[in-house]
Amino acid sequence: MGEALDWVSRIFSVVIVMVGPGLLGQWLDRKFGLHFLATVGFVGGLLIGMAYLIWLVGKLGKPK
């Protein structure tokens, strides 16, 4: 059960890193009447999230 919860927390953190900047950009777009921050946020979140996912998989692949 502990290992399952550990995986859930890892997956949740990757999702937050990928989606969070886009949602923040969307909120800022609505607040300031802009039309590009959501796109920048989602693209940036995707890039940062993929880098984090690659780092996480590399970290998990190393023996302890």
PyMOL Python script that loads the backbone (N, CA, C, O; Angstrom):
from pymol import cmd

cmd.read_pdbstr("""\
ATOM      1  N   MET A   1       0.819  -1.187   0.000  1.00  0.00           N
ATOM      2  CA  MET A   1       0.000   0.000   0.000  1.00  0.00           C
ATOM      3  C   MET A   1       0.866   1.255   0.000  1.00  0.00           C
ATOM      4  O   MET A   1       0.535   2.243  -0.656  1.00  0.00           O
ATOM      5  N   GLY A   2       1.957   1.217   0.724  1.00  0.00           N
ATOM      6  CA  GLY A   2       2.844   2.367   0.790  1.00  0.00           C
ATOM      7  C   GLY A   2       3.455   2.694  -0.560  1.00  0.00           C
ATOM      8  O   GLY A   2       3.589   3.862  -0.923  1.00  0.00           O
ATOM      9  N   GLU A   3       3.826   1.654  -1.306  1.00  0.00           N
ATOM     10  CA  GLU A   3       4.416   1.877  -2.624  1.00  0.00           C
ATOM     11  C   GLU A   3       3.379   2.450  -3.587  1.00  0.00           C
ATOM     12  O   GLU A   3       3.711   3.293  -4.420  1.00  0.00           O
ATOM     13  N   ALA A   4       2.135   2.004  -3.485  1.00  0.00           N
ATOM     14  CA  ALA A   4       1.062   2.540  -4.337  1.00  0.00           C
ATOM     15  C   ALA A   4       0.843   4.023  -4.056  1.00  0.00           C
ATOM     16  O   ALA A   4       0.693   4.815  -4.987  1.00  0.00           O
ATOM     17  N   LEU A   5       0.824   4.399  -2.792  1.00  0.00           N
ATOM     18  CA  LEU A   5       0.659   5.807  -2.440  1.00  0.00           C
ATOM     19  C   LEU A   5       1.848   6.642  -2.906  1.00  0.00           C
ATOM     20  O   LEU A   5       1.689   7.804  -3.278  1.00  0.00           O
ATOM     21  N   ASP A   6       3.027   6.052  -2.883  1.00  0.00           N
ATOM     22  CA  ASP A   6       4.213   6.742  -3.382  1.00  0.00           C
ATOM     23  C   ASP A   6       4.072   7.031  -4.883  1.00  0.00           C
ATOM     24  O   ASP A   6       4.403   8.126  -5.338  1.00  0.00           O
ATOM     25  N   TRP A   7       3.585   6.053  -5.645  1.00  0.00           N
ATOM     26  CA  TRP A   7       3.376   6.251  -7.085  1.00  0.00           C
ATOM     27  C   TRP A   7       2.275   7.270  -7.356  1.00  0.00           C
ATOM     28  O   TRP A   7       2.389   8.070  -8.284  1.00  0.00           O
ATOM     29  N   VAL A   8       1.221   7.249  -6.562  1.00  0.00           N
ATOM     30  CA  VAL A   8       0.141   8.222  -6.729  1.00  0.00           C
ATOM     31  C   VAL A   8       0.676   9.632  -6.514  1.00  0.00           C
ATOM     32  O   VAL A   8       0.328  10.544  -7.263  1.00  0.00           O
ATOM     33  N   SER A   9       1.511   9.822  -5.510  1.00  0.00           N
ATOM     34  CA  SER A   9       2.065  11.150  -5.256  1.00  0.00           C
ATOM     35  C   SER A   9       2.993  11.585  -6.383  1.00  0.00           C
ATOM     36  O   SER A   9       3.014  12.766  -6.730  1.00  0.00           O
ATOM     37  N   ARG A  10       3.753  10.673  -6.958  1.00  0.00           N
ATOM     38  CA  ARG A  10       4.629  11.012  -8.084  1.00  0.00           C
ATOM     39  C   ARG A  10       3.806  11.425  -9.308  1.00  0.00           C
ATOM     40  O   ARG A  10       4.101  12.432  -9.951  1.00  0.00           O
ATOM     41  N   ILE A  11       2.793  10.655  -9.617  1.00  0.00           N
ATOM     42  CA  ILE A  11       1.952  10.955 -10.782  1.00  0.00           C
ATOM     43  C   ILE A  11       1.227  12.284 -10.575  1.00  0.00           C
ATOM     44  O   ILE A  11       1.141  13.098 -11.494  1.00  0.00           O
ATOM     45  N   PHE A  12       0.709  12.499  -9.377  1.00  0.00           N
ATOM     46  CA  PHE A  12       0.006  13.742  -9.082  1.00  0.00           C
ATOM     47  C   PHE A  12       0.936  14.949  -9.209  1.00  0.00           C
ATOM     48  O   PHE A  12       0.532  15.995  -9.717  1.00  0.00           O
ATOM     49  N   SER A  13       2.171  14.805  -8.750  1.00  0.00           N
ATOM     50  CA  SER A  13       3.115  15.922  -8.855  1.00  0.00           C
ATOM     51  C   SER A  13       3.451  16.221 -10.308  1.00  0.00           C
ATOM     52  O   SER A  13       3.599  17.388 -10.670  1.00  0.00           O
ATOM     53  N   VAL A  14       3.575  15.206 -11.146  1.00  0.00           N
ATOM     54  CA  VAL A  14       3.837  15.433 -12.569  1.00  0.00           C
ATOM     55  C   VAL A  14       2.644  16.148 -13.214  1.00  0.00           C
ATOM     56  O   VAL A  14       2.832  17.068 -14.010  1.00  0.00           O
ATOM     57  N   VAL A  15       1.442  15.739 -12.881  1.00  0.00           N
ATOM     58  CA  VAL A  15       0.244  16.380 -13.434  1.00  0.00           C
ATOM     59  C   VAL A  15       0.181  17.848 -13.010  1.00  0.00           C
ATOM     60  O   VAL A  15      -0.116  18.715 -13.832  1.00  0.00           O
ATOM     61  N   ILE A  16       0.455  18.129 -11.751  1.00  0.00           N
ATOM     62  CA  ILE A  16       0.422  19.510 -11.267  1.00  0.00           C
ATOM     63  C   ILE A  16       1.465  20.357 -11.985  1.00  0.00           C
ATOM     64  O   ILE A  16       1.184  21.491 -12.373  1.00  0.00           O
ATOM     65  N   VAL A  17       2.662  19.817 -12.164  1.00  0.00           N
ATOM     66  CA  VAL A  17       3.726  20.562 -12.847  1.00  0.00           C
ATOM     67  C   VAL A  17       3.348  20.818 -14.303  1.00  0.00           C
ATOM     68  O   VAL A  17       3.685  21.872 -14.844  1.00  0.00           O
ATOM     69  N   MET A  18       2.661  19.886 -14.945  1.00  0.00           N
ATOM     70  CA  MET A  18       2.301  20.061 -16.354  1.00  0.00           C
ATOM     71  C   MET A  18       1.101  20.987 -16.545  1.00  0.00           C
ATOM     72  O   MET A  18       1.098  21.798 -17.471  1.00  0.00           O
ATOM     73  N   VAL A  19       0.098  20.885 -15.701  1.00  0.00           N
ATOM     74  CA  VAL A  19      -1.157  21.608 -15.916  1.00  0.00           C
ATOM     75  C   VAL A  19      -1.191  22.940 -15.161  1.00  0.00           C
ATOM     76  O   VAL A  19      -1.830  23.888 -15.617  1.00  0.00           O
ATOM     77  N   GLY A  20      -0.523  23.021 -14.033  1.00  0.00           N
ATOM     78  CA  GLY A  20      -0.565  24.208 -13.196  1.00  0.00           C
ATOM     79  C   GLY A  20      -0.208  25.510 -13.910  1.00  0.00           C
ATOM     80  O   GLY A  20      -0.961  26.478 -13.804  1.00  0.00           O
ATOM     81  N   PRO A  21       0.909  25.572 -14.632  1.00  0.00           N
ATOM     82  CA  PRO A  21       1.252  26.825 -15.317  1.00  0.00           C
ATOM     83  C   PRO A  21       0.209  27.249 -16.358  1.00  0.00           C
ATOM     84  O   PRO A  21      -0.031  28.443 -16.539  1.00  0.00           O
ATOM     85  N   GLY A  22      -0.396  26.301 -17.027  1.00  0.00           N
ATOM     86  CA  GLY A  22      -1.429  26.634 -18.004  1.00  0.00           C
ATOM     87  C   GLY A  22      -2.674  27.200 -17.354  1.00  0.00           C
ATOM     88  O   GLY A  22      -3.265  28.154 -17.860  1.00  0.00           O
ATOM     89  N   LEU A  23      -3.075  26.617 -16.233  1.00  0.00           N
ATOM     90  CA  LEU A  23      -4.235  27.131 -15.517  1.00  0.00           C
ATOM     91  C   LEU A  23      -3.955  28.515 -14.943  1.00  0.00           C
ATOM     92  O   LEU A  23      -4.826  29.385 -14.948  1.00  0.00           O
ATOM     93  N   LEU A  24      -2.744  28.712 -14.451  1.00  0.00           N
ATOM     94  CA  LEU A  24      -2.358  30.035 -13.971  1.00  0.00           C
ATOM     95  C   LEU A  24      -2.367  31.047 -15.120  1.00  0.00           C
ATOM     96  O   LEU A  24      -2.846  32.169 -14.956  1.00  0.00           O
ATOM     97  N   GLY A  25      -1.842  30.652 -16.272  1.00  0.00           N
ATOM     98  CA  GLY A  25      -1.871  31.532 -17.444  1.00  0.00           C
ATOM     99  C   GLY A  25      -3.284  31.846 -17.894  1.00  0.00           C
ATOM    100  O   GLY A  25      -3.573  32.972 -18.300  1.00  0.00           O
ATOM    101  N   GLN A  26      -4.157  30.868 -17.825  1.00  0.00           N
ATOM    102  CA  GLN A  26      -5.552  31.085 -18.195  1.00  0.00           C
ATOM    103  C   GLN A  26      -6.215  32.076 -17.241  1.00  0.00           C
ATOM    104  O   GLN A  26      -6.964  32.952 -17.675  1.00  0.00           O
ATOM    105  N   TRP A  27      -5.948  31.943 -15.971  1.00  0.00           N
ATOM    106  CA  TRP A  27      -6.493  32.872 -14.983  1.00  0.00           C
ATOM    107  C   TRP A  27      -5.970  34.286 -15.219  1.00  0.00           C
ATOM    108  O   TRP A  27      -6.725  35.256 -15.160  1.00  0.00           O
ATOM    109  N   LEU A  28      -4.650  34.392 -15.489  1.00  0.00           N
ATOM    110  CA  LEU A  28      -4.070  35.709 -15.763  1.00  0.00           C
ATOM    111  C   LEU A  28      -4.627  36.310 -17.049  1.00  0.00           C
ATOM    112  O   LEU A  28      -4.835  37.521 -17.128  1.00  0.00           O
ATOM    113  N   ASP A  29      -4.868  35.477 -18.050  1.00  0.00           N
ATOM    114  CA  ASP A  29      -5.483  35.973 -19.289  1.00  0.00           C
ATOM    115  C   ASP A  29      -6.843  36.596 -19.013  1.00  0.00           C
ATOM    116  O   ASP A  29      -7.150  37.682 -19.504  1.00  0.00           O
ATOM    117  N   ARG A  30      -7.651  35.904 -18.226  1.00  0.00           N
ATOM    118  CA  ARG A  30      -8.980  36.439 -17.911  1.00  0.00           C
ATOM    119  C   ARG A  30      -8.890  37.703 -17.058  1.00  0.00           C
ATOM    120  O   ARG A  30      -9.655  38.647 -17.254  1.00  0.00           O
ATOM    121  N   LYS A  31      -7.966  37.716 -16.125  1.00  0.00           N
ATOM    122  CA  LYS A  31      -7.839  38.844 -15.210  1.00  0.00           C
ATOM    123  C   LYS A  31      -7.373  40.113 -15.930  1.00  0.00           C
ATOM    124  O   LYS A  31      -7.876  41.201 -15.649  1.00  0.00           O
ATOM    125  N   PHE A  32      -6.419  39.984 -16.852  1.00  0.00           N
ATOM    126  CA  PHE A  32      -5.833  41.140 -17.516  1.00  0.00           C
ATOM    127  C   PHE A  32      -6.291  41.321 -18.957  1.00  0.00           C
ATOM    128  O   PHE A  32      -5.847  42.249 -19.632  1.00  0.00           O
ATOM    129  N   GLY A  33      -7.170  40.450 -19.437  1.00  0.00           N
ATOM    130  CA  GLY A  33      -7.688  40.571 -20.797  1.00  0.00           C
ATOM    131  C   GLY A  33      -6.673  40.233 -21.877  1.00  0.00           C
ATOM    132  O   GLY A  33      -6.728  40.779 -22.979  1.00  0.00           O
ATOM    133  N   LEU A  34      -5.761  39.347 -21.567  1.00  0.00           N
ATOM    134  CA  LEU A  34      -4.749  38.926 -22.536  1.00  0.00           C
ATOM    135  C   LEU A  34      -5.204  37.638 -23.215  1.00  0.00           C
ATOM    136  O   LEU A  34      -6.225  37.058 -22.848  1.00  0.00           O
ATOM    137  N   HIS A  35      -4.429  37.196 -24.217  1.00  0.00           N
ATOM    138  CA  HIS A  35      -4.847  36.011 -24.960  1.00  0.00           C
ATOM    139  C   HIS A  35      -3.687  35.062 -25.265  1.00  0.00           C
ATOM    140  O   HIS A  35      -3.795  34.234 -26.170  1.00  0.00           O
ATOM    141  N   PHE A  36      -2.591  35.168 -24.534  1.00  0.00           N
ATOM    142  CA  PHE A  36      -1.455  34.319 -24.870  1.00  0.00           C
ATOM    143  C   PHE A  36      -0.844  33.599 -23.670  1.00  0.00           C
ATOM    144  O   PHE A  36      -0.090  32.644 -23.857  1.00  0.00           O
ATOM    145  N   LEU A  37      -1.139  34.019 -22.471  1.00  0.00           N
ATOM    146  CA  LEU A  37      -0.481  33.434 -21.307  1.00  0.00           C
ATOM    147  C   LEU A  37      -0.898  31.985 -21.054  1.00  0.00           C
ATOM    148  O   LEU A  37      -0.092  31.198 -20.558  1.00  0.00           O
ATOM    149  N   ALA A  38      -2.112  31.624 -21.378  1.00  0.00           N
ATOM    150  CA  ALA A  38      -2.542  30.234 -21.196  1.00  0.00           C
ATOM    151  C   ALA A  38      -1.734  29.313 -22.113  1.00  0.00           C
ATOM    152  O   ALA A  38      -1.286  28.244 -21.700  1.00  0.00           O
ATOM    153  N   THR A  39      -1.561  29.742 -23.352  1.00  0.00           N
ATOM    154  CA  THR A  39      -0.781  28.929 -24.298  1.00  0.00           C
ATOM    155  C   THR A  39       0.663  28.808 -23.838  1.00  0.00           C
ATOM    156  O   THR A  39       1.236  27.719 -23.846  1.00  0.00           O
ATOM    157  N   VAL A  40       1.248  29.932 -23.436  1.00  0.00           N
ATOM    158  CA  VAL A  40       2.621  29.918 -22.935  1.00  0.00           C
ATOM    159  C   VAL A  40       2.712  29.019 -21.699  1.00  0.00           C
ATOM    160  O   VAL A  40       3.666  28.255 -21.556  1.00  0.00           O
ATOM    161  N   GLY A  41       1.733  29.111 -20.820  1.00  0.00           N
ATOM    162  CA  GLY A  41       1.731  28.290 -19.608  1.00  0.00           C
ATOM    163  C   GLY A  41       1.617  26.813 -19.898  1.00  0.00           C
ATOM    164  O   GLY A  41       2.336  26.007 -19.308  1.00  0.00           O
ATOM    165  N   PHE A  42       0.711  26.438 -20.813  1.00  0.00           N
ATOM    166  CA  PHE A  42       0.553  25.015 -21.120  1.00  0.00           C
ATOM    167  C   PHE A  42       1.776  24.451 -21.831  1.00  0.00           C
ATOM    168  O   PHE A  42       2.188  23.325 -21.551  1.00  0.00           O
ATOM    169  N   VAL A  43       2.359  25.215 -22.743  1.00  0.00           N
ATOM    170  CA  VAL A  43       3.576  24.745 -23.440  1.00  0.00           C
ATOM    171  C   VAL A  43       4.732  24.667 -22.445  1.00  0.00           C
ATOM    172  O   VAL A  43       5.466  23.679 -22.417  1.00  0.00           O
ATOM    173  N   GLY A  44       4.891  25.706 -21.634  1.00  0.00           N
ATOM    174  CA  GLY A  44       5.954  25.686 -20.628  1.00  0.00           C
ATOM    175  C   GLY A  44       5.759  24.565 -19.627  1.00  0.00           C
ATOM    176  O   GLY A  44       6.720  23.892 -19.254  1.00  0.00           O
ATOM    177  N   GLY A  45       4.526  24.355 -19.187  1.00  0.00           N
ATOM    178  CA  GLY A  45       4.245  23.273 -18.252  1.00  0.00           C
ATOM    179  C   GLY A  45       4.532  21.907 -18.856  1.00  0.00           C
ATOM    180  O   GLY A  45       5.028  21.008 -18.176  1.00  0.00           O
ATOM    181  N   LEU A  46       4.216  21.758 -20.136  1.00  0.00           N
ATOM    182  CA  LEU A  46       4.509  20.490 -20.808  1.00  0.00           C
ATOM    183  C   LEU A  46       6.013  20.237 -20.854  1.00  0.00           C
ATOM    184  O   LEU A  46       6.470  19.129 -20.572  1.00  0.00           O
ATOM    185  N   LEU A  47       6.778  21.264 -21.209  1.00  0.00           N
ATOM    186  CA  LEU A  47       8.234  21.107 -21.282  1.00  0.00           C
ATOM    187  C   LEU A  47       8.844  20.835 -19.906  1.00  0.00           C
ATOM    188  O   LEU A  47       9.680  19.944 -19.754  1.00  0.00           O
ATOM    189  N   ILE A  48       8.422  21.606 -18.914  1.00  0.00           N
ATOM    190  CA  ILE A  48       8.947  21.403 -17.565  1.00  0.00           C
ATOM    191  C   ILE A  48       8.498  20.052 -17.010  1.00  0.00           C
ATOM    192  O   ILE A  48       9.274  19.354 -16.357  1.00  0.00           O
ATOM    193  N   GLY A  49       7.248  19.690 -17.273  1.00  0.00           N
ATOM    194  CA  GLY A  49       6.732  18.405 -16.805  1.00  0.00           C
ATOM    195  C   GLY A  49       7.452  17.226 -17.433  1.00  0.00           C
ATOM    196  O   GLY A  49       7.731  16.236 -16.758  1.00  0.00           O
ATOM    197  N   MET A  50       7.755  17.323 -18.721  1.00  0.00           N
ATOM    198  CA  MET A  50       8.492  16.235 -19.385  1.00  0.00           C
ATOM    199  C   MET A  50       9.907  16.123 -18.828  1.00  0.00           C
ATOM    200  O   MET A  50      10.408  15.019 -18.614  1.00  0.00           O
ATOM    201  N   ALA A  51      10.555  17.271 -18.592  1.00  0.00           N
ATOM    202  CA  ALA A  51      11.896  17.246 -18.002  1.00  0.00           C
ATOM    203  C   ALA A  51      11.855  16.628 -16.607  1.00  0.00           C
ATOM    204  O   ALA A  51      12.729  15.841 -16.243  1.00  0.00           O
ATOM    205  N   TYR A  52      10.835  16.987 -15.830  1.00  0.00           N
ATOM    206  CA  TYR A  52      10.682  16.423 -14.496  1.00  0.00           C
ATOM    207  C   TYR A  52      10.420  14.922 -14.562  1.00  0.00           C
ATOM    208  O   TYR A  52      10.949  14.159 -13.754  1.00  0.00           O
ATOM    209  N   LEU A  53       9.607  14.502 -15.518  1.00  0.00           N
ATOM    210  CA  LEU A  53       9.299  13.079 -15.674  1.00  0.00           C
ATOM    211  C   LEU A  53      10.545  12.294 -16.068  1.00  0.00           C
ATOM    212  O   LEU A  53      10.775  11.198 -15.557  1.00  0.00           O
ATOM    213  N   ILE A  54      11.344  12.842 -16.968  1.00  0.00           N
ATOM    214  CA  ILE A  54      12.595  12.182 -17.365  1.00  0.00           C
ATOM    215  C   ILE A  54      13.540  12.081 -16.167  1.00  0.00           C
ATOM    216  O   ILE A  54      14.171  11.047 -15.949  1.00  0.00           O
ATOM    217  N   TRP A  55      13.631  13.179 -15.387  1.00  0.00           N
ATOM    218  CA  TRP A  55      14.484  13.158 -14.199  1.00  0.00           C
ATOM    219  C   TRP A  55      13.988  12.119 -13.195  1.00  0.00           C
ATOM    220  O   TRP A  55      14.786  11.391 -12.604  1.00  0.00           O
ATOM    221  N   LEU A  56      12.679  12.052 -13.007  1.00  0.00           N
ATOM    222  CA  LEU A  56      12.093  11.120 -12.056  1.00  0.00           C
ATOM    223  C   LEU A  56      12.348   9.673 -12.472  1.00  0.00           C
ATOM    224  O   LEU A  56      12.706   8.842 -11.637  1.00  0.00           O
ATOM    225  N   VAL A  57      12.168   9.372 -13.732  1.00  0.00           N
ATOM    226  CA  VAL A  57      12.405   8.003 -14.218  1.00  0.00           C
ATOM    227  C   VAL A  57      13.890   7.645 -14.078  1.00  0.00           C
ATOM    228  O   VAL A  57      14.228   6.524 -13.697  1.00  0.00           O
ATOM    229  N   GLY A  58      14.774   8.603 -14.390  1.00  0.00           N
ATOM    230  CA  GLY A  58      16.210   8.353 -14.219  1.00  0.00           C
ATOM    231  C   GLY A  58      16.570   8.113 -12.766  1.00  0.00           C
ATOM    232  O   GLY A  58      17.396   7.253 -12.462  1.00  0.00           O
ATOM    233  N   LYS A  59      15.953   8.870 -11.865  1.00  0.00           N
ATOM    234  CA  LYS A  59      16.210   8.722 -10.439  1.00  0.00           C
ATOM    235  C   LYS A  59      15.715   7.370  -9.934  1.00  0.00           C
ATOM    236  O   LYS A  59      16.367   6.732  -9.108  1.00  0.00           O
ATOM    237  N   LEU A  60      14.553   6.935 -10.438  1.00  0.00           N
ATOM    238  CA  LEU A  60      13.980   5.660  -9.992  1.00  0.00           C
ATOM    239  C   LEU A  60      14.729   4.465 -10.562  1.00  0.00           C
ATOM    240  O   LEU A  60      14.715   3.380  -9.981  1.00  0.00           O
ATOM    241  N   GLY A  61      15.389   4.668 -11.711  1.00  0.00           N
ATOM    242  CA  GLY A  61      16.097   3.573 -12.351  1.00  0.00           C
ATOM    243  C   GLY A  61      17.432   3.248 -11.700  1.00  0.00           C
ATOM    244  O   GLY A  61      17.983   2.169 -11.915  1.00  0.00           O
ATOM    245  N   LYS A  62      17.955   4.178 -10.903  1.00  0.00           N
ATOM    246  CA  LYS A  62      19.255   3.954 -10.252  1.00  0.00           C
ATOM    247  C   LYS A  62      19.066   3.070  -9.023  1.00  0.00           C
ATOM    248  O   LYS A  62      18.096   3.217  -8.279  1.00  0.00           O
ATOM    249  N   PRO A  63      20.006   2.152  -8.825  1.00  0.00           N
ATOM    250  CA  PRO A  63      19.914   1.306  -7.621  1.00  0.00           C
ATOM    251  C   PRO A  63      20.198   2.130  -6.368  1.00  0.00           C
ATOM    252  O   PRO A  63      20.979   3.082  -6.392  1.00  0.00           O
ATOM    253  N   LYS A  64      19.551   1.743  -5.284  1.00  0.00           N
ATOM    254  CA  LYS A  64      19.711   2.478  -4.010  1.00  0.00           C
ATOM    255  C   LYS A  64      20.898   2.006  -3.250  1.00  0.00           C
ATOM    256  O   LYS A  64      21.178   2.513  -2.164  1.00  0.00           O
TER     257      LYS A  64
END
""", "prot")
cmd.dss("prot")
cmd.show_as("cartoon", "prot")
cmd.util.cbc("prot")
cmd.orient("prot")
